[in-house]
């Protein structure tokens, strides 16, 4: 078992004091390939936001074991790029270097070479001057993936990276995810395709606001666990009272 990169201790995350993830505890090992699965509304994207430091826990703590926030790269479910905004592929990908050089830093020949390599890895060499508004959904996802590659982060968080993406793009991106993982990057990905999870991710967290199971994928995705997650999702009440710990705090 590898040392933990991230440890969650009784973490509750939510919006306007209404929890979306309840009392989650566990560790993400260094070098892990961890899939996060569960029903819609089960808190998966909220967990990604919590791991990225985009929201503070309502309770509990997230221990990064010395990993700086700049060492986390996020590919969000909803793109930060307005697709009708007049911005080029090169400008979007180059923004992956902002933490290193700042928004006005100079792109020297060495960094430009890294940009070219990142675009080539996602099969978009020659697209540098294309406006993102002219791209297909799959091409845009590959642009965002190239941006993420440039960050060279020890921890990568992917929130439904294959939504509305064709099968060829999905296959290629999965291969790249394996490549960065084999190079030492820890990968956490929110996914819906359980066959995909079984084929590519050794560890899985089944989340339905509470953790149903967290561990080896084959054990987590057993019938009993999946049925338990389904039962919980069917029993959710969006107007339920706040979590009891809040009133006791």
N, C-alpha and C positions, 0 to 999 in steps of 0.2 A: 504494500500500500504506500503510495506517494504521500509526501507531506501536504497538508492543506494549503491552498492558495487563498481561499476565502472560507471563513467560518461564520455561519449564521446562528445566533443564540437567541431563541425565543422571539424571532422577528415578526412584528405585525406592521403591515403597510396599508395605507388607505388614503382616501380623499375626503376632505371636509369631515374628518373624524369618523368616517364610515370605513371599516377595514375591508380590504379586498384580499389580503393574504393574512392568515391568522397563525401566530405562534409557531413560526417555521424555524426548525433547527436542523443543522446538518453542515457538512463540509464539502467543498468542491476541491478535489485534489489537483495538484499541479500536473499539467499535461493531460487532464481529463478531456474526454469527449462526452459532454453531458447534454442530453435532450430534456427539454421541459415540455410536458404534454398534459392535456386535460381538457375539459369541456370549455366552450366559449364562456367568458365571464369568470373563469376560474382563478384569475389573478396572475396569469403568466406574464403579460406585458408589464404589469405592476411590479413583479419580481425583477424583471430586467431593469426597470427604472431604479429600483432600490439598489441593485448591485452596481449600477453605473453611478450612483451618487446623485441622481436627479431628483430623488425624494428621500427625506429622512424617515427612519422608522418611527412609528407611533409608540412602539415598545420594542425592547431588545436592542441588539447591536449587530453590525456587520463588520467583521474584523478582516482586513485585507492583508494582514501579516507583512506589513512593510511595503506592499505594492502601492505606488502613487496613483492617484486618479488619472494622471496622464498616461499611465500604463494600461488603461482600459480603452478598447476601441468598441464602438457601438454601431451596429447597422440596424436602425429602427424600423418598426413595421410600417410607419408612414414616413415617407421621404421628407427630409428637411429642405429639399429642392423644389421650388415652385416650377412645375414643368413648363409654364408659359413665360417664365422669367428669361430675359435675354442673357444667358450665361452659357459658356462653352463647356464641353466635356473636359478640356484641359483645366479650366478654372475650378470645376467641381473636384476633380481628382487632386489638384494641387492643394486644395484646402485641407487635405489630410496631413499636410506638413505644418499647419499653423502652430501647433503646440511646440514645434521645434524651432521655427524661424520667425513666428509672429505673422500677422496679416500683411505686413509690408516688407518682409524679409526678401532678400535676393535669392533667386533660384539659380544656383551655379550649375556648371556642367555635370557635376556628380549627382546632384539632386534631379536634374532633368533626365539623366540616364535612368535613375530609379523610377521616375514617372513613366518613362517609355517602357521599362520592363513590366511595371504594374499593368499598363494598358495592354501590352502584348499577352500577359498571362490570362487576361479575361477576353482575349480575342477582339480587342478594339484598337489595335494599332492602326493609325491613319485617321482616327476619329477625333483627333485633338481639337479641331476647329469647328466641329459640328455643334450646333445648338442643342441643348438637352430637350427642347421642345420638339425636335424632329425625331427623337429616339422612340423605339418601342419600349414597352414595360420591361421586357427582358434585357434590352440593352441598357436601360437606366439602372437596373439592379446591378448589372456588371460594372457600370461606372462607379456606383457606390461601393461595390466590393473592391475595386481597384483603389479607391480612396482609403478604405479600411486597411488594405495591404500596406500602404505607405506609412501608416502609423506604427507598424512593426511592434505592436503591443503584446505583452505577455498574456493578456486576457482579452478574448474577443466575445462579444455578446451579440447574438443574431436573433432578431425578433421576426419570426415568420419570413425568412429571406426568400422563400420560393413562391409566395402568394402571387397569383396571376402571371407566373413565369412558365414558359414552355419547357417541355421535358428535356430538350437538348441543353438549355441553359442550366436547368436544375442539375443535370448529370455533371456538367462541367464545373459548376460551383461546388458541388459535393467533392469532386476530385481536388479542387483547390483547398477546401476545408481540411481534407485529410493531409494535404501537403504541409499546411502551416502547423497542423497538430503534430505531425511527425517531426517537425523542426522545433517543437517544444512549446508551442502556443496552447494555452488552455481555451477550449471552445465550449460555450454554453449557447444552445440554440432552441428557440421555441418552434415547435413543429406540430403539424397535424397528421401527417401521413405516418401511421404506425409501422407499416412495412418498411418505410424509409428509415425510421428510427431503429428498427430491429437489425437492419442491414448495415447501418453506418455508425451507430452510437452505442458504446459499451455500457454507459451509465444513463439512467433515466430518473427524473423526478416526475411523478404523477401528482399533479396539483389540482385540487378542486377547492380553492381557498385555503383549505388545510392540506398538508401533505398526506396523500393516501399511501404512498410508498416512495422510497428513494434508495436506489441501489443498482445492481446489475440489471440490465434491460430485460433479459429473459424472465427474471423473477418479478420485476415491477409490472410488466405488461401481461400478467396472468389474468384469467377471466374474472376471478373474484375481485381483484383490485379495480379492474375496469368497470365492473358492475357497481362497485361501491362509489366510484367517482360519478357515475351516471345517476345513481340514487341521490347523491348530494346535490347535483346540479338541478335535478327536478324538484328538490325541496327548498331551493333558495327563495327567500323573500326579500326583494329589493327594498322594502319599507320596514325591515326589521329594526329593532332597537340597536343602539350602539353596543359594541363589545363591552362586557361587564367590567373588564379591568379599567376602562376609562373612568368610570364613575368611582372606582375605588382608589384611583391614583391621587 
